[in-house]
Amino acid sequence: MEETSDRSTLTAVILAFVIMLAVAAGIYLLIPHKLTAITVTKVDVFAPHTEFTPTEGDSVHVVGEPGQAEDDLYVVAHLNMTDKLSQRVFINGWSGTITLADGTSRDATYVAKSQLPRLQQIFPQIASLATTPIGDGDELDPGVNNSGSIVLLFPNTTQDEWNKRRSAELTLNIRDHGPQTVKL
C-alpha cells in the first residue's frame, strides 16, 4: 500500500510542475517583450557643403588664409512607433552613430524639434524632409501607430562617407523602459 502513496505523491508533484510550467509559458507568450515597436520606414539625407568666405570689414581675418569650408550630413529618419503597453510611453531623447568604411565611428548631434524652424531658415530643403518631427518628451499613446521624423546631424561627414558606411543606428531613449536601437 505504501507504493501507491508514493506514486500518488510523485504524480501530484509532476502534475503541479507541469501546471506551473504551462502558466509560465502562457505569461511569457502573452506579455510583449518589446514595449514599443519601432521601425524605420525611410531615411532621407541632406549633405550641404558650406563655404565661409571672408568679406571686407570682417573683424577677424588671417591674411593669406582662404575661407573655411564645412561638410555636414543631416539624416532624417522617418519612424513608425507602436506602444504595446496599456500606458503612455514618453520619448526621452535619442542618439545616432555611424560606422564609416574605415571602421571609425561618429556620433550624431540630434536636432531638437524646437531648433528645426531655425535650421529650415538656413537650409530650406530640410523643411520638405523633416515632416511631423518627433520631440524630446513626446508621448506615445497606447496601441496607436505613431509616425514622425527625427533629424540627426553628423558634423564633418560627407554624402560619400554616408553612402560607403558599414552601418548606422538610431537609439531612442524611452523613459522608464530603457533605450531601443534600430538600424538606419
N, C-alpha and C positions, 0 to 999 in steps of 0.2 A: 503494500500500500504506500510506502514511503516513496517509491519510484514515481507514482502518479503525482504526488505532491510536488516533487522536484521538477517534473515535466511541466506541470501547470504553472509553476513559478517561472521557469525558463520561458515558457510560451508567453506569459504575461509581460516579461521584460522585453522580449523580442518584439512583441506587438506594440508596446509603448515606444520602443526605439523607432520602429517603422512609422508610427503616427507622428512622432516628433520630427523625423526626417521629412515627411510629407508636408507638415506645416512649415518647416524652414524653407523647403523648396518653393512652396506657394508664396511665401513672403518675398523670397528672393526674386521670383518671376514677376510679381505684381508691383513692386516698388521700382520706380525708374532709377537707373544707375547714373544717368546724366541728368542733372537737374534742369539744364537748359540745352536744347538742341540748337546748335549754331552752324549754319552753312554759308559759304561764300558763293554768291550767285555770279558775281562778275568783279573783275579788277580793272580799273582804269588807271592809266599812268600819264602824268604830265611832267615833262622834263624841261623846264626853262633854262636857257643859258643867258645869264645876266652879266652885262658889262658895265662897270662903273668907270667912266672916263672923267679925268679931271677937267674942270672948266675954269675959265678966268675968274678970279675973285674967290676961289676956294681958300679957306683959311689954312688948310694943310695940303701941301703937295711936295713930293720929293722930286727935285729936278732930275730929269733923265729917266725916271721910272714911268713905265706905262700904267694905264689904268688897270684896275683889278677886274677879274672875271670870276664868275661863280656858277657852277653847275649843281643844281638841286633836283631832287626827284620827289614828286608828290605822288603818292599811291592812294587811290580812293578805292576802298574795299566796300562792296555792296553786300550786305548781310541779310539773311533771314534768320530770325531767332524765335523759338517757341519755348515758353516757360512751361515745364511739365509738372510743376508743383501746384498746389491749391492756394498759394500765397504769392504776393508780388515779389519780384526779384529786381534788385537795383544794380545798375552798372556802376562800377566804382573805378573807372579808368581803364586804360588799355596800353599796350606796348607792341612794338613791332621789331622784328630782327630779320636781316637779310644776310645770307651766306653767299659771298661772291665766288666767282670761278676759281680764284686762287686759294680759297679756304678761309679767308678772313671774314669776320662778321662785323656788321654795323647795326647799331640800334637806331630806331626811328625816334623822332620827336613827334608826339601827337599834336595835332592841331585841334584845339578846343573849339567847340561849337560857337562860342562867343567870339572867337578870332576869325571865323570864316568870312564875315562881311568885309573886314579889312583886307584879308587875303584876296577876296574877289575883286576888290578895287584895284589891287596891284596886278593880279592875273585874272582878267575876266573869263578866261577859258575854264577856270575851276568851277564857276557857277553852274555850268551845264553838267559837270561831272559829280559834284557833291550835292545830290538831291536828298532831301529828308535826312539831314545829318543827325547822328546819334551823339548825345552829350553825356558828359560825366554826371552821374546822378539820375539819369533817365530810368524810368520804371518799365518793367515788362509785366503786362497783365497775365494772369494765369490762363493757360490754354489757348491764348491768342497768338496768331502768327504775326510777329512784328518785323518790319523791314526798315532798313536805313543804311546810311553810309558813314564810314569813318575815314578821315583823312590823316595820313601819316606822311611825315617829311623825313626823307633820308638826305641829310646835307652832304654836299660834295660827292654826289653819286650821279652817274650819267645813265641815260637811256640804254646805252650799250652794256653797261655793267648789269643793269636790271635784266636785260634780255639773255645774258650769259650766266645768270645766277645759278647756284646749286639749289638753293631753297629760300623761301621767305615764309615767315609765320606772323600771325597776329594773335596776341593773347588778351582776352577780355577778363578783367577782374570783376567778379560778381560778389557783391557784399554778402558776407556770412556763408558763402558757398565755395570760395576759392576760385582760382583762375581756370579758364578754359582756352585751349590753344587750337587754332585752325590754320591750315596751310593756305597761303595766298597763291 
